[in-house]
Amino acid sequence: MAKSILDWIALILLIIGGLNWGLVGIVDFNLVTAIFGSIETLVTIIYVLVGVAALYTIYFLFKK
């Protein structure tokens, strides 16, 4: 099955989110906050986008 642009965006966001949580768990370093720390609204938007990407991926797993 070919992946759409939306599928690729969701995959990239999930990879970013997974790497970020891995860094938080291993070395207590939040990459998103380190990059965008002074712009809290942008940090929140990135976290929301990663969450939406996760929900989309759950949908993608169950669609025919």
Backbone bond lengths (Angstrom), bond angles and torsions (degrees), N, CA, C in turn:
res aa  C-N    CA-C-N  psi(-1)  N-CA   C-N-CA  omega(-1)  CA-C   N-CA-C  phi
1 M - - - 1.447 - - 1.529 108.67 -
2 A 1.309 115.97 128.53 1.470 121.25 -179.93 1.526 110.21 -73.19
3 K 1.308 114.91 143.69 1.469 119.74 179.79 1.523 109.58 -94.86
4 S 1.321 114.96 138.14 1.464 120.82 177.91 1.529 109.42 -84.83
5 I 1.313 115.33 172.89 1.464 120.75 176.75 1.530 109.92 -59.64
6 L 1.338 116.96 -40.70 1.463 120.93 179.16 1.532 110.97 -62.21
7 D 1.328 116.67 -38.77 1.466 120.17 177.25 1.525 110.90 -61.67
8 W 1.336 117.00 -43.80 1.452 121.52 179.95 1.525 111.97 -65.82
9 I 1.337 116.63 -41.04 1.470 120.13 178.33 1.521 110.21 -62.22
10 A 1.347 116.42 -44.77 1.466 120.34 178.48 1.521 110.61 -61.58
11 L 1.323 117.07 -41.43 1.459 120.65 179.78 1.528 111.31 -63.75
12 I 1.307 117.27 -44.83 1.468 121.38 179.23 1.527 110.90 -62.77
13 L 1.348 116.79 -43.10 1.465 119.78 178.46 1.522 111.58 -63.47
14 L 1.326 116.87 -38.60 1.463 119.44 178.28 1.525 111.65 -67.48
15 I 1.316 117.48 -36.88 1.461 120.56 176.63 1.526 110.08 -64.40
16 I 1.333 116.51 -45.58 1.469 120.20 177.51 1.524 110.51 -59.58
17 G 1.322 116.84 -46.29 1.470 120.72 179.58 1.517 111.97 -63.17
18 G 1.328 116.73 -41.49 1.462 120.29 179.36 1.519 112.28 -65.36
19 L 1.327 116.09 -43.27 1.467 119.66 177.39 1.522 111.01 -63.73
20 N 1.329 116.42 -41.37 1.459 119.90 178.86 1.530 111.11 -61.10
21 W 1.337 117.15 -47.60 1.462 119.49 179.45 1.522 111.77 -66.04
22 G 1.340 117.18 -33.62 1.456 119.96 175.13 1.523 111.57 -62.15
23 L 1.335 116.29 -43.92 1.465 120.50 177.26 1.521 111.72 -64.36
24 V 1.322 116.75 -39.09 1.471 120.23 177.90 1.525 109.64 -62.95
25 G 1.318 116.85 -44.12 1.460 120.04 -178.06 1.513 114.23 -71.18
26 I 1.333 117.22 -36.70 1.463 120.40 -174.53 1.524 112.25 -85.08
27 V 1.340 116.43 -48.78 1.474 119.04 -173.60 1.526 113.13 -123.55
28 D 1.340 116.99 12.23 1.464 121.66 179.22 1.534 111.92 53.65
29 F 1.341 115.40 45.15 1.460 121.59 179.62 1.519 108.94 -125.33
30 N 1.336 116.73 119.49 1.459 122.18 179.65 1.523 108.25 -97.71
31 L 1.322 116.16 104.96 1.461 122.16 -176.07 1.522 112.17 -64.43
32 V 1.324 117.61 -41.00 1.471 120.88 -179.22 1.522 110.25 -62.28
33 T 1.314 116.57 -46.20 1.462 120.63 178.20 1.531 111.37 -66.23
34 A 1.325 116.44 -35.33 1.465 119.54 179.01 1.533 110.88 -65.52
35 I 1.322 117.02 -36.93 1.467 120.27 -178.82 1.522 111.41 -80.17
36 F 1.333 116.92 -45.72 1.467 121.34 -173.49 1.519 113.09 -115.47
37 G 1.322 118.76 23.59 1.461 123.25 -172.39 1.513 115.17 -54.91
38 S 1.319 117.29 -36.02 1.466 119.18 -177.39 1.525 112.28 -79.87
39 I 1.331 116.72 -8.40 1.470 120.92 -179.22 1.527 107.84 -117.52
40 E 1.331 115.98 79.19 1.467 120.69 -173.74 1.521 113.27 -58.83
41 T 1.314 117.15 -34.36 1.464 120.20 179.83 1.531 110.40 -62.93
42 L 1.318 116.61 -41.33 1.463 120.68 179.02 1.524 111.18 -66.98
43 V 1.312 117.52 -39.12 1.466 121.50 176.54 1.527 109.74 -60.37
44 T 1.311 116.65 -45.38 1.467 121.14 178.80 1.521 111.12 -62.04
45 I 1.321 117.16 -42.42 1.474 121.06 179.21 1.525 110.34 -62.14
46 I 1.322 117.10 -41.69 1.469 120.14 179.18 1.520 110.58 -63.07
47 Y 1.344 117.33 -43.72 1.468 120.08 177.88 1.533 111.38 -62.62
48 V 1.318 117.43 -40.50 1.469 120.95 178.31 1.524 109.97 -64.52
49 L 1.334 117.80 -42.41 1.464 120.70 178.92 1.532 111.80 -63.11
50 V 1.320 117.12 -38.70 1.466 119.91 176.66 1.527 109.77 -64.64
51 G 1.329 117.73 -40.75 1.467 121.13 177.55 1.519 112.23 -64.38
52 V 1.325 117.21 -42.19 1.468 121.23 177.47 1.526 109.86 -64.58
53 A 1.335 116.78 -38.87 1.466 120.50 177.62 1.528 110.80 -62.07
54 A 1.325 116.57 -38.55 1.463 120.40 177.49 1.532 110.74 -64.78
55 L 1.324 116.80 -43.83 1.470 119.95 177.71 1.522 111.28 -63.34
56 Y 1.328 116.88 -41.41 1.464 120.73 177.92 1.526 110.57 -62.39
57 T 1.329 116.85 -38.93 1.456 120.15 179.87 1.523 111.09 -66.79
58 I 1.315 117.41 -37.62 1.467 120.54 174.71 1.525 109.47 -61.11
59 Y 1.328 117.42 -45.27 1.461 121.64 176.08 1.527 110.23 -59.15
60 F 1.336 117.12 -45.45 1.453 123.10 -177.57 1.535 110.91 -59.83
61 L 1.337 116.55 -36.47 1.465 120.47 179.82 1.519 112.89 -64.28
62 F 1.331 116.60 -31.05 1.461 120.21 -173.93 1.525 114.09 -103.53
63 K 1.324 118.59 -5.89 1.467 119.01 177.98 1.517 109.42 -78.35
64 K 1.301 115.49 154.04 1.465 120.45 -177.63 1.492 111.99 -88.39
